[in-house]
Amino acid sequence: MQNGSEPRKHTIAVQVENKFGVLSRVAGLFSARGYNIESLSVGETLDPSVSRMTLVVRGDEFVIEQVTKQLHKLIDVIKVSDLTDDNHVERELMLIRVNAEPQHREEILRTADIFRARVVDVTPVSFVLEATGDEGKLEALIELLRPMGIQELVRTGKVAISRGPKTRARKAEAPKKARVTDDPKVTGFAD
């Protein structure tokens, strides 16, 4: 390995313009270079014109540096941050449908309670559990439920945010005052 570093998972946060085709360009950048995205989560930020992508990529320091540089070159990319070594909070959501045979129901409910998972659907033959947490917690829950018979599993991928303030908080702008008009036919502006 270059620079003596071993490949490991990196959590990369990318702020991008919320436009058609941006996700495709970011994913294409990875596939063109033969890098695999292990997890990808995208959503709007407080500013609806900006989206935030959280990517999990495996690589050594050289690979991650190259990925970061290539991301910065994309015109729609606003900011790239590798959160891996920063103090951050990360979570993943998982829905898991498990067999609910009468002899296993109590054990499934106890296990769900221990992991703070919620039962979100019940049928005569299955439970659907919702669990959030880090990757290790979710993997442990899967291993405990596996003997009962997992029917289906869906995971969102990781989302992450830095701990503490990264920048100073901006003051909220004062709301704009409604326009008052002299036209008696127009109502509701100053109410």
C-alpha positions as CSV (number, residue, x, y, z in Angstrom):
1,M,0.0,0.0,0.0
2,Q,1.2,3.5,-0.7
3,N,2.1,5.7,2.3
4,G,2.0,2.6,4.5
5,S,-1.8,2.9,5.1
6,E,-4.2,0.0,5.0
7,P,-7.5,0.3,3.2
8,R,-10.4,1.1,5.6
9,K,-13.8,2.6,5.4
10,H,-14.0,6.4,5.1
11,T,-17.2,8.5,5.6
12,I,-17.2,11.4,3.2
13,A,-19.7,14.2,3.4
14,V,-20.3,16.1,0.1
15,Q,-22.4,19.2,-0.2
16,V,-23.7,19.6,-3.8
17,E,-26.1,21.8,-5.7
18,N,-29.5,20.2,-5.7
19,K,-29.8,19.8,-9.4
20,F,-30.7,17.1,-11.9
21,G,-27.8,14.8,-12.8
22,V,-25.5,15.6,-9.9
23,L,-25.9,12.2,-8.2
24,S,-25.2,10.5,-11.5
25,R,-22.0,12.6,-12.0
26,V,-20.7,11.8,-8.5
27,A,-21.4,8.1,-8.8
28,G,-19.9,8.1,-12.3
29,L,-16.7,9.6,-10.9
30,F,-16.3,6.6,-8.6
31,S,-17.2,3.9,-11.2
32,A,-14.9,5.4,-13.8
33,R,-11.9,5.0,-11.4
34,G,-13.0,1.5,-10.2
35,Y,-13.9,2.6,-6.7
36,N,-16.9,1.0,-5.0
37,I,-19.4,3.1,-3.0
38,E,-20.3,0.9,0.0
39,S,-23.1,3.2,1.1
40,L,-24.7,6.4,-0.3
41,S,-27.3,8.6,1.3
42,V,-28.6,11.8,-0.1
43,G,-31.0,14.5,1.1
44,E,-31.8,18.2,1.1
45,T,-30.2,20.5,3.6
46,L,-31.8,23.5,5.3
47,D,-31.2,25.3,2.0
48,P,-33.4,23.5,-0.6
49,S,-30.9,24.4,-3.3
50,V,-28.2,22.3,-1.6
51,S,-28.1,18.5,-1.0
52,R,-25.8,16.6,1.3
53,M,-24.4,13.2,0.3
54,T,-22.9,10.9,2.8
55,L,-20.7,8.3,1.1
56,V,-18.9,5.3,2.6
57,V,-15.8,4.3,0.5
58,R,-13.1,1.8,1.3
59,G,-9.6,2.8,0.5
60,D,-6.1,3.8,1.7
61,E,-5.2,7.4,2.3
62,F,-3.9,7.8,-1.3
63,V,-7.2,6.5,-2.8
64,I,-9.3,8.8,-0.5
65,E,-7.1,11.8,-1.3
66,Q,-7.6,11.1,-5.0
67,V,-11.4,10.7,-4.6
68,T,-11.6,14.0,-2.6
69,K,-9.6,15.9,-5.3
70,Q,-11.8,14.5,-8.1
71,L,-14.9,15.4,-6.2
72,H,-13.7,19.0,-5.8
73,K,-13.3,19.2,-9.6
74,L,-17.0,18.6,-10.2
75,I,-18.7,21.9,-10.9
76,D,-21.8,21.1,-8.8
77,V,-19.8,20.2,-5.7
78,I,-19.7,22.9,-3.0
79,K,-17.8,21.2,-0.2
80,V,-16.1,17.8,0.6
81,S,-15.3,16.6,4.1
82,D,-13.7,13.3,5.2
83,L,-15.4,12.8,8.6
84,T,-13.6,9.5,9.3
85,D,-11.1,10.9,11.8
86,D,-13.2,13.8,12.9
87,N,-15.4,13.7,16.0
88,H,-18.8,12.9,14.5
89,V,-22.1,11.1,15.0
90,E,-23.3,8.5,12.5
91,R,-26.5,6.5,12.2
92,E,-28.1,4.1,9.9
93,L,-31.8,3.1,9.7
94,M,-32.7,-0.6,9.1
95,L,-36.1,-2.3,8.6
96,I,-36.0,-6.0,9.1
97,R,-38.8,-8.5,8.6
98,V,-38.4,-11.6,10.8
99,N,-40.4,-14.8,11.2
100,A,-42.7,-14.5,14.2
101,E,-43.5,-18.1,15.0
102,P,-45.2,-18.4,18.4
103,Q,-42.2,-20.0,20.2
104,H,-40.0,-17.1,19.1
105,R,-42.3,-14.0,19.6
106,E,-41.2,-13.2,23.1
107,E,-37.5,-13.6,22.3
108,I,-37.9,-11.3,19.2
109,L,-39.6,-8.6,21.4
110,R,-37.0,-8.9,24.1
111,T,-34.2,-8.6,21.6
112,A,-35.9,-5.6,19.9
113,D,-36.3,-3.9,23.4
114,I,-32.6,-4.4,24.2
115,F,-31.6,-2.8,20.9
116,R,-34.2,-0.1,21.2
117,A,-35.8,-1.3,18.0
118,R,-39.5,-0.6,17.4
119,V,-42.1,-3.0,16.1
120,V,-43.6,-1.1,13.1
121,D,-45.7,-4.0,11.6
122,V,-47.2,-7.2,12.9
123,T,-48.8,-10.0,10.9
124,P,-49.7,-13.5,12.1
125,V,-46.4,-14.8,10.6
126,S,-43.9,-11.9,10.9
127,F,-42.7,-8.8,12.7
128,V,-41.2,-5.8,11.0
129,L,-38.7,-4.0,13.2
130,E,-37.2,-0.6,12.8
131,A,-33.7,0.0,14.3
132,T,-31.3,2.9,14.1
133,G,-27.7,3.0,15.2
134,D,-24.2,2.6,14.1
135,E,-23.1,-0.3,11.8
136,G,-21.9,-2.5,14.7
137,K,-25.2,-2.3,16.6
138,L,-27.3,-3.2,13.5
139,E,-25.0,-6.1,12.6
140,A,-25.3,-7.4,16.2
141,L,-29.1,-7.2,15.9
142,I,-29.1,-9.1,12.6
143,E,-27.0,-11.9,14.1
144,L,-29.3,-12.3,17.0
145,L,-32.4,-12.4,14.8
146,R,-30.9,-14.7,12.2
147,P,-31.8,-17.9,14.0
148,M,-35.5,-16.9,14.1
149,G,-35.5,-16.5,10.3
150,I,-35.0,-13.2,8.6
151,Q,-37.3,-12.8,5.6
152,E,-36.1,-9.4,4.4
153,L,-33.8,-6.6,5.3
154,V,-33.5,-3.0,4.1
155,R,-30.8,-0.5,5.2
156,T,-30.6,3.2,4.4
157,G,-26.8,3.6,4.4
158,K,-24.9,5.8,6.8
159,V,-25.6,9.4,7.5
160,A,-23.1,11.4,9.6
161,I,-22.6,14.8,11.0
162,S,-19.7,16.5,12.9
163,R,-20.0,16.9,16.6
164,G,-20.1,20.5,17.9
165,P,-20.2,23.7,16.0
166,K,-18.2,23.7,12.7
167,T,-19.0,27.3,12.0
168,R,-20.6,30.1,13.9
169,A,-24.4,30.0,13.8
170,R,-25.9,32.6,11.6
171,K,-28.5,34.9,13.0
172,A,-32.0,34.3,11.7
173,E,-33.1,36.9,9.3
174,A,-36.0,39.0,10.3
175,P,-39.2,38.0,8.4
176,K,-40.1,40.3,5.6
177,K,-43.0,42.5,6.3
178,A,-46.1,42.1,4.1
179,R,-46.7,44.7,1.5
180,V,-49.5,47.1,2.3
181,T,-51.5,48.3,-0.7
182,D,-54.0,51.1,-1.1
183,D,-56.2,49.1,-3.4
184,P,-59.4,48.2,-1.5
185,K,-59.9,45.1,-3.7
186,V,-56.6,43.5,-2.5
187,T,-56.9,42.0,1.0
188,G,-54.9,39.7,3.1
189,F,-51.5,41.2,2.6
190,A,-51.3,43.1,5.9
191,D,-53.5,40.8,8.0
